[in-house]
Amino acid sequence: MEFVAFVIALALLEFAVFGMLVGWARGKYKVAAPAIGGHPVFERYFRAHQNTMEQLVAFVPAMWLFGTYVNPTWAAWLGLVFVLGRIVYLAGYVADPAKREIGFAMSSLPVVILLLGAAWGAGKAMM
């Protein structure tokens, strides 16, 4: 489970870095707090950060449960795909919102697999 914990920590670190990028974009594009709009590129950084937070709500517990009830190595590898997918998502979204699909799929598919696997593994353990 150490690999699982490491990947979860990596995902949370990634989220923190994305938050720092939002702060950087806020300064560069002169969007004064508490505004969350004003410049399209700032808004893309902001939305990518928010979407990552929305994904983390399901990703972290699903990965932990999958690692516990199915296989920790597979959970960690799926988690790394999620982390890489979030980078692709951010880069695509900032460049052009229409280019976010690949990153979104790369990070959403592992979450779905982790959730289904966690439910299956926990259900199997109950029997």
Steps between C-alpha positions, in 0.01 A plus 500: 500500500805727515486548121131592529573752775786646295278549192224658710759739645621573146144577387450735796833669428393542138178665621704741713721587202190561289381737774830685484457531124160657559666754729769567240234546228303729731804729523599476133151574371416748776194325638464640851370269774226399564406520129502170313456647155638776289760354269435184296841342569469561874156340490646191329760455776230554759260249342773237454585534869136478605435201274802325651356556848167356383680192366707455817184457708436168326858409408661491845252271679450284190873447465539417868208256494618337177846463649354344814246264342638425154868565438724781630743484207224536241342777706827693502557459126144615427568791734810598304292504181259735683786732604642510147152550360449804720821654359381435146160643594648821642733551204222436249245716679736796536601480132142463374201369701404279204829312550422375850327175400805272489615610845148472635467145366846407633398607849133402501538144375734398786252644751216294350714185505609567858141562614360189332788288621470633854127423508560152357788427739317624809187308397702184451665545841155521666401158369 
